[in-house]
Structures are given as C-alpha cells and as structure tokens.
Amino acid sequence: MTSQQLPERRPKKIDLNLLPPEYLPRKVSKLSIALVLLIILMLCLPVPLFIMKADVDAENKDLETRVAQLKSELQGLNKIKTQAESLQKQIDAAEKLREAIEQDYETFLQNLVLWSDIITEIDEAIPGTRVTLTAITQGGSTITLTGTATRDDYVWDYATNLEGSDYFSGVSVTTLSVPGEAASFTMIVSLSGGGGQ
C-alpha cells in the first residue's frame, strides 16, 4: 500500500486540563447514568397515570350526576304512573257506571208509555163515527175504555182494530149492553210496553 492509500488516522485527544487528578471531577460511569435515567423514568411514570385517573374520575363524576338525574326522573315517572293507574281505575269505574246507566235508560225507554201516541192510537182505531168513547182510565199496565156504539158489532170491530196495534197486547170486552139502538161497553186494553206511570 502506498501512503496515499492508507486510511487517515485521527489525532489523539489532547487533555488540556492541567489540574491534578484529585481535583478533577470524577468520571461518571455508564451504569450511574443508566440508573439516574431509570430513576427519572420511574418518577415520571406515575404522571400519566395520575392524569388518566383524573380523567376517569371526571367521567365518573359526570356519570354519577347523570345517574342521579335519571333516578330522579324515574321517581317522577313512577309517581305519574301511579297517578295514571289511579285515574285509569276511576275511568274504568265511570265507564262501567255509564254502561249500566245506558242499559237502565234503554230499559226505561222500552217500558216508557208515550200517552199522546197511545191516545192517538185509541182514537184512530175507532171505526168512523159509530163508536164514541165516554171515559179512558189507566191503572198499571191496562187501560179501561168506556163508551157507546150505534150497534154492538161496532164494539167488536173496535176491539179488533185495537188488537192490531203495536201498542196493545190484548183487548177484552168486559161489559156490553144493548138498550135499544145504542150499545154501551167497557173494554180492558193491555199495554204491550209494560205498565204506565
């Protein structure tokens, strides 16, 4: 090898420190540096843990507040539910009462005697001018008709007309007298809708 091909050597460090060795600072070993770095690392390691714990505590506090709010809302809803159940029971009782009243009203209407309609029906059943009523009396579910007819046949025609009406369930002639030309009669008519008032 030639001198041009030799690798270049670095010159040795020159120690410019003229102090005697006892006054020079001690050389720090690599092990000491490693131990100091390890201690610093160990001291810094809990810091992220404290930060994470603080974050978790803050989240827990928020969640506990939310849970308390939800429990409060639930208690309010339970009170409302209790009130709603009580109101529903009252509504159900009122509905049953209303249905009972409607049934009673239907029964009342079925048994209701409309006297104007009944009197009109009695009057329209008279055969022409051949029968004349002198008295109409009512007792319970029967009506007693008293009157006269020009002939006794007309009394029977009148009874037949009354039997054909929807308002009456039965007609019976109780007395029939024929003094001369005019016949006087009494007949009892039963109401089909029940008793009158």
ZIKA-V601994 format. One record per helix or strand of 2 or more residues. SS is the DSSP state (h for helix, s for strand). FROM is the first residue (numbers start at 0). LEN is the number of residues. Records with the same first field share a line. If there is no record, write none. Layout:
SS: FROM-LEN / FROM-LEN
This chain:
h: 20-3 / 29-82 / 114-10 / 151-12
s: 130-9 / 141-8 / 167-12 / 181-10
